[in-house]
């Protein structure tokens, strides 16, 4: 019995030690870098100051510098305690470090000043900061005795472990996640992806550093440390987690909050509106897009980027998102928290579909495109790093990849003026030359809605039902599940305004609808089929959007059947294109544009690249 109790006790001690190590190395590394430094300003040049210490003293590029004037020492007559009197002059950031000196750029003054609309002290209109006044012989300090930090992570267990590690150093005051979530909602910050977002968040919650933390697929725990006063990245670091640490993070029980407990997720938190937004909101003309209407119990919006008014297609690779924005291809990377645009290149005129496949170690792209005259003019290319190289353009077919999970091959088919696919489907080389006709024993509804998975062909029938054809038994199976038809208009032909036509006739002229609602994904040994349905709803009430709600369903392929395993539920917006990347749904979503965008630019919709987390 004693041996058994000793074993149990040893096991719990081991687990606690393992959990304690998560974040502890990072906390120690962060403390070692935040060395307090003091000195004098030895030069002022325009908006820059020269400090009398450099890398030999431990000064780092990106660090925040507090510049002040020493006004002398005050002695308390009662306690005889000496107090140094300081007058703040400016905040600056180190931009260049030399062995014996550093150069810092002045950011702003030290006093926060309330701004008012039209300068009248009646309607508050944000904040500004006092002007900086710095001169030679002013003193400076880097470092504080206690730092306020905001840890950004969606894993509550990971948050607790890192917070405990930072608190154990007695150098950090970690801000609770409720305060962060409330501030992000009020300031309309969707994610920490730009320096401006970091600066706005820190100004609201008064913190020194923002630290997004995220888990990578290879058991890496990554940290980015941002300066809260400028929003700039100071440094990044990562640590390798053991399998035991990963298991503890993934399986540790998270306390379920009772429904009556008021937390940000149950409060009706409204964003802080500008004066114009407030006026528009009173008349029902203000359209907000947040993680409230865009999320559901099973699909949560974690990041998005506004990408203009003409985006029509997207594709994903293992680590990149490819978006077609009119004739440009834009590459984005989502690293688990931040969504960043990494490249953009002109490829076509009006791209309406992108497909990707791994062939001979390269990521190839099949880009279906209309030229300025509405003719098919597609391109074949590949991604190298963050660059897109075009192999062949001006291909007069719609193109895509087929049998992607076994032997990917390029296929092509023609498209009529009325957006109906016709003629043979051809196999095509990567240089754009036709090889032979691809004979299929099925009649798919769309060139873009069928795929071979092993000995099965999964496709959408002309009645929009998902079907499975067994190539071995030559039998066809209807699944009872359906896909939605396309509701996204693509302006194929230019159309000049005719005053004799009605508004709606003119608006729809020259536009086509191309079915592309069936998607496929492989994870391990499992294959998944995803479909979307768009419909009218009361979720969004503004500005005549064609369809303003949608849902996504996911099925697992099991022999000759589809197993329904997940549904997003009803979420706001009109879905244009989507794909699955790891545990996320990447979506191209159209939502009503702001009032003045509609009124001045004539654009009804704004397109957003969205990242949703799948909650099963």
Secondary structure, 3 states (H helix, E strand, C coil): CHHHHHHHHHHHHHHHHHHHHCCHHHHHHHHHHCCCEEEEEEEEECCEEEECCCHHHCCCCCCEEEEEEEEEEEECCCCCCEEEEEEEEEEEEEEEECCCCEEEEEEECCCEEEEEHHHCCCCEEEEEECCCCCCCCCEEEECCCCEEEEEECCCHHHHHHHHHHHHCCCCEEECCHHHHHHHHHHCCCCCCCCHHHHHHHHHHHCCCEEEEEEECCCCEEEEEEEECCCCCEEEEEEEECCHHHHHHHHHCCCCCCCCCCCCCCCCCCCCCCCHHHHHHHHCCCCCCCCCCCCCCCCEEEEEEEECCCCEEEEEECCCCEEEEECCEEEEEEECCCCEEEEEEEECCCEEEEEEEEEECCEEEEEEEEECCCCCECEEEEEEECCEEEEEEEEECCEEEEECCCCCCEEEEEEECCCCCEEEEEEEECCCCCEEEECCCCCCCCCCCCEEEECCEEEEECCCCEEEEEECCCCEEEEEEEECCCCCCCEECCCCCCCCCCCHHHHHHCCEECCCCCEEEEEECCEEEEEEEEEECCCCCCCCCCCCCEEEEEEEEEECCEEEEEEECCCEECEEEEEEEECCEEEEEEEEECCHHHHHHHCCCEEEEEEEEEECC
